[in-house]
Amino acid sequence: MHDYSIWALELAQIPGYPDPALVYGKLDGARMVPFYYFVLQSDDRLILIDSGFSDSDFVSKQAELYGVRAFSPPDKIMARIGLRPEEVDTILVTHHHWDHISGLPYFPNATVYIQRREVENWMAKWTAPPRQKWLCTGLDPDTGAELARIGAEGRLRLVEGVADVAAGIQLRPAFDTHTAGSQYIVLKSSDGGGPWVFPGDLAYVYDNIGGYDGVDEHRPVGLAQGNMECCVRSTDEILTAANDNIARVLCSHEVRLWDRYPSKEFDDGLHAGEIFLAEGVASRIGH
């Protein structure tokens, strides 16, 4: 098994996102919300967890609606650790919301893994009656055409349940949670600290999965298009997969990653963080 170095690269942020949208049952509060690429690199693989988003017309309107600032495309963001988008060989898509999948066109050589159920659900939502339009919340209408293009190029893998996609990397389903076909990623490591787990939007922030120390009750995300009970049970699975070590769970929109791991802030206010460096890999952020 190869050890992977792990980076969190911030591609955009929302300065004051309301807490009730992040944590079910919260009544007030707001916080900074980052958007990430999680980068996994071994000697011979370069893998992304989710693809971020683009500046297409649809995404630009969504970004304006939510107050997104400082968006930069991956050629600029990945260059901060010496990488290029065309070097990415695999993208593991946790779910089909625009901020996790709309950046796929930036990565022309990547094979894309997504749950088949998630793709079928995307199609079912767009063909639902107009009075069910809420089901399309967060969906980029261009996703279907992009996945079809990637499929025609032989780069699409529709997963059905648990799947091993590389040495030490496993996809695990979390159906009927944040979305119908959500999945999370477990990365085994030989450093003695246990597996790393990438929950996608099953856990926006630590609050969803036991708090900063991982010892409090689970509180589901603010938006679940599936079932809240399934959300709580899935986050418990995730923390268990990380050997109950919350520091090994890399939440998808958690600003406190910068406090927990070495990081660098750039002139645009965005960050790059070094979550883990494999043996022999030097720091790329100056620490």
C-alpha positions as CSV (number, residue, x, y, z in Angstrom):
1,M,0.0,0.0,0.0
2,H,1.3,3.4,-1.0
3,D,1.0,6.3,1.5
4,Y,-0.6,9.4,0.1
5,S,0.2,12.9,1.0
6,I,-2.9,14.9,1.6
7,W,-3.5,18.6,0.9
8,A,-6.6,20.8,1.4
9,L,-6.7,23.5,-1.2
10,E,-9.3,26.3,-0.8
11,L,-10.8,27.5,-4.0
12,A,-13.4,30.0,-2.7
13,Q,-15.2,31.0,0.5
14,I,-18.3,32.5,1.9
15,P,-17.5,35.0,4.7
16,G,-20.6,34.6,6.8
17,Y,-22.7,31.6,6.0
18,P,-25.7,31.0,8.4
19,D,-25.2,28.3,11.0
20,P,-28.8,27.0,10.6
21,A,-27.9,26.0,7.1
22,L,-24.9,24.0,8.3
23,V,-26.2,22.4,11.5
24,Y,-29.8,21.1,11.8
25,G,-31.6,22.8,14.7
26,K,-29.3,25.8,15.2
27,L,-31.3,29.0,15.3
28,D,-28.7,31.7,14.8
29,G,-25.0,32.4,14.2
30,A,-22.8,32.5,11.1
31,R,-19.3,31.5,10.1
32,M,-16.7,31.4,7.4
33,V,-17.3,28.5,5.0
34,P,-14.5,27.4,2.7
35,F,-14.7,25.3,-0.4
36,Y,-12.0,22.7,-1.0
37,Y,-10.2,20.4,-3.3
38,F,-8.8,17.6,-1.2
39,V,-5.7,16.3,-3.0
40,L,-4.2,12.8,-2.6
41,Q,-0.8,12.2,-4.1
42,S,1.4,9.1,-4.1
43,D,4.4,8.2,-6.2
44,D,2.2,7.4,-9.1
45,R,-1.3,8.7,-8.5
46,L,-2.9,12.1,-8.2
47,I,-6.5,11.9,-6.9
48,L,-9.0,14.6,-6.0
49,I,-11.9,14.3,-3.6
50,D,-14.6,16.3,-5.5
51,S,-13.9,18.7,-8.4
52,G,-15.0,22.0,-6.9
53,F,-16.9,24.3,-9.2
54,S,-16.5,26.5,-12.3
55,D,-17.5,30.0,-13.4
56,S,-20.2,28.9,-15.8
57,D,-23.4,31.0,-16.0
58,F,-25.3,28.7,-13.7
59,V,-22.6,28.4,-11.1
60,S,-21.9,32.2,-11.2
61,K,-25.5,32.9,-10.4
62,Q,-25.4,30.4,-7.5
63,A,-22.2,31.9,-6.2
64,E,-23.7,35.4,-6.3
65,L,-26.8,34.1,-4.5
66,Y,-24.8,32.5,-1.7
67,G,-22.2,35.3,-1.4
68,V,-19.2,33.3,-2.6
69,R,-16.0,35.3,-2.9
70,A,-12.4,34.9,-4.1
71,F,-13.1,32.0,-6.5
72,S,-10.0,30.8,-8.4
73,P,-9.8,28.0,-11.0
74,P,-7.7,24.9,-10.4
75,D,-4.7,26.0,-12.6
76,K,-4.1,28.8,-10.1
77,I,-5.0,26.9,-6.9
78,M,-3.2,23.6,-7.6
79,A,-0.1,25.6,-8.7
80,R,0.3,26.6,-5.1
81,I,1.6,23.2,-4.3
82,G,3.3,22.6,-7.7
83,L,0.5,20.6,-9.4
84,R,-1.5,21.1,-12.6
85,P,-5.1,20.0,-13.3
86,E,-4.2,17.9,-16.3
87,E,-2.0,15.7,-14.0
88,V,-5.1,14.6,-12.0
89,D,-5.8,11.0,-12.9
90,T,-8.9,10.3,-10.7
91,I,-11.7,12.3,-9.2
92,L,-13.9,10.8,-6.5
93,V,-17.2,12.7,-6.5
94,T,-19.0,12.5,-3.1
95,H,-22.3,13.9,-4.5
96,H,-23.9,15.8,-7.3
97,H,-24.3,19.3,-5.9
98,W,-22.8,22.1,-8.0
99,D,-20.0,23.0,-5.6
100,H,-18.7,19.5,-5.6
101,I,-19.1,18.4,-9.3
102,S,-19.3,21.5,-11.6
103,G,-15.5,21.8,-11.9
104,L,-15.1,18.5,-13.8
105,P,-14.4,20.2,-17.1
106,Y,-11.1,21.6,-15.7
107,F,-9.6,18.1,-15.4
108,P,-9.4,16.6,-18.9
109,N,-7.5,13.4,-18.0
110,A,-9.3,12.3,-14.8
111,T,-11.4,9.2,-14.5
112,V,-14.5,10.1,-12.5
113,Y,-16.1,7.9,-9.9
114,I,-19.7,8.5,-8.7
115,Q,-22.4,6.3,-7.4
116,R,-24.8,5.2,-10.1
117,R,-27.7,5.9,-7.7
118,E,-26.6,9.6,-7.6
119,V,-26.6,10.0,-11.3
120,E,-30.0,8.3,-11.7
121,N,-31.4,10.5,-8.9
122,W,-30.1,13.6,-10.7
123,M,-32.0,12.5,-13.8
124,A,-35.2,11.7,-11.8
125,K,-35.2,15.1,-10.1
126,W,-34.9,17.1,-13.4
127,T,-37.8,15.1,-14.9
128,A,-40.0,15.5,-11.8
129,P,-43.2,17.6,-12.1
130,P,-42.7,21.4,-11.8
131,R,-44.3,21.4,-8.3
132,Q,-41.4,19.3,-7.1
133,K,-38.8,21.8,-8.3
134,W,-37.3,22.1,-4.8
135,L,-35.7,18.6,-5.4
136,C,-33.4,20.3,-7.9
137,T,-31.9,22.6,-5.2
138,G,-28.2,22.7,-5.6
139,L,-28.1,20.8,-8.9
140,D,-26.2,22.1,-11.9
141,P,-28.3,21.4,-15.1
142,D,-25.1,20.9,-17.1
143,T,-24.0,17.9,-14.9
144,G,-25.8,15.3,-17.0
145,A,-24.2,16.5,-20.3
146,E,-20.7,16.7,-18.7
147,L,-21.0,13.1,-17.3
148,A,-22.2,11.9,-20.7
149,R,-19.2,13.5,-22.4
150,I,-16.8,12.0,-19.8
151,G,-18.5,8.6,-20.3
152,A,-18.1,8.9,-24.1
153,E,-14.4,9.4,-23.5
154,G,-14.3,6.2,-21.4
155,R,-13.5,8.1,-18.2
156,L,-16.7,7.6,-16.2
157,R,-17.1,4.9,-13.5
158,L,-20.6,4.4,-12.1
159,V,-20.2,2.7,-8.7
160,E,-22.7,0.5,-7.0
161,G,-22.1,0.5,-3.3
162,V,-18.7,-0.2,-1.8
163,A,-15.8,0.0,-4.2
164,D,-12.0,-0.1,-4.0
165,V,-10.6,2.4,-6.4
166,A,-6.9,2.3,-5.6
167,A,-4.6,0.7,-3.1
168,G,-5.9,1.7,0.3
169,I,-8.8,3.9,-1.0
170,Q,-12.4,2.7,-0.7
171,L,-15.7,4.4,-1.6
172,R,-18.5,3.7,0.8
173,P,-22.2,4.6,0.2
174,A,-24.3,6.8,2.4
175,F,-27.6,6.5,0.6
176,D,-30.6,8.7,1.4
177,T,-28.6,11.2,3.4
178,H,-27.5,14.6,2.2
179,T,-28.4,13.3,-1.3
180,A,-29.8,10.0,-2.5
181,G,-26.5,8.6,-3.7
182,S,-23.9,10.3,-1.4
183,Q,-20.7,8.5,-0.7
184,Y,-17.7,9.0,1.5
185,I,-14.1,8.0,1.1
186,V,-11.8,6.0,3.4
187,L,-8.0,6.2,2.9
188,K,-5.9,3.7,4.8
189,S,-2.6,4.9,6.2
190,S,0.5,3.2,7.6
191,D,1.5,6.1,9.8
192,G,-0.2,4.6,12.9
193,G,-2.9,7.2,13.2
194,G,-5.6,5.2,11.6
195,P,-7.6,5.8,8.4
196,W,-8.4,9.2,7.0
197,V,-12.1,9.8,6.0
198,F,-13.6,12.3,3.6
199,P,-17.3,12.7,4.4
200,G,-18.3,15.0,1.6
201,D,-21.4,16.9,2.7
202,L,-22.4,14.3,5.2
203,A,-20.4,16.5,7.6
204,Y,-20.0,20.1,6.5
205,V,-18.3,21.0,9.8
206,Y,-17.2,19.3,13.0
207,D,-20.5,20.2,14.7
208,N,-22.2,17.5,12.4
209,I,-19.9,14.7,13.7
210,G,-19.4,15.2,17.4
211,G,-17.8,18.7,17.5
212,Y,-14.1,19.7,17.4
213,D,-13.2,16.8,19.7
214,G,-15.6,14.3,18.3
215,V,-17.1,13.5,21.7
216,D,-20.5,15.3,21.5
217,E,-23.7,14.1,19.9
218,H,-24.0,14.0,16.1
219,R,-26.1,16.8,14.6
220,P,-27.1,16.4,11.0
221,V,-26.3,18.9,8.2
222,G,-28.8,21.7,7.6
223,L,-29.8,20.4,4.2
224,A,-30.6,16.7,3.8
225,Q,-32.6,15.7,0.7
226,G,-32.8,12.2,2.1
227,N,-33.4,11.2,5.7
228,M,-32.0,12.9,8.9
229,E,-31.7,9.6,10.7
230,C,-29.7,8.2,7.9
231,C,-27.4,11.3,8.2
232,V,-26.7,10.7,11.8
233,R,-26.1,7.0,11.4
234,S,-23.8,7.7,8.5
235,T,-21.7,10.3,10.4
236,D,-21.4,7.7,13.1
237,E,-20.1,5.2,10.6
238,I,-17.6,7.8,9.4
239,L,-16.3,8.6,12.9
240,T,-16.0,4.8,13.5
241,A,-14.1,4.4,10.3
242,A,-11.7,7.0,11.5
243,N,-11.2,5.0,14.7
244,D,-13.1,7.7,16.6
245,N,-10.4,10.2,15.8
246,I,-12.1,13.4,14.7
247,A,-8.7,14.8,13.5
248,R,-8.7,12.1,10.8
249,V,-12.1,13.3,9.4
250,L,-11.7,16.0,6.8
251,C,-15.1,17.8,6.8
252,S,-16.0,19.4,3.5
253,H,-16.5,23.0,4.6
254,E,-14.7,23.3,7.9
255,V,-12.6,26.4,8.4
256,R,-10.9,25.0,11.5
257,L,-8.8,22.7,9.4
258,W,-6.4,25.7,9.2
259,D,-6.0,25.6,13.0
260,R,-5.6,21.8,13.1
261,Y,-3.0,21.4,10.4
262,P,-0.1,23.4,8.9
263,S,-1.4,26.0,6.5
264,K,-0.6,29.1,4.5
265,E,-2.9,32.0,3.7
266,F,-2.3,33.7,0.3
267,D,-2.9,37.3,-0.8
268,D,-6.4,36.5,-2.0
269,G,-7.4,35.2,1.5
270,L,-7.5,31.6,0.4
271,H,-5.5,28.8,2.1
272,A,-3.5,25.7,1.4
273,G,-3.2,23.2,4.1
274,E,-0.9,20.2,4.5
275,I,-3.0,17.5,6.2
276,F,-0.4,14.7,5.9
277,L,2.9,14.3,4.2
278,A,4.1,10.8,3.2
279,E,7.5,9.7,4.2
280,G,10.2,11.6,2.2
281,V,7.8,14.3,0.9
282,A,8.9,17.9,1.7
283,S,6.5,20.7,2.7
284,R,5.1,22.7,-0.2
285,I,3.7,25.6,1.8
286,G,6.9,26.8,3.5
287,H,6.5,25.1,6.9
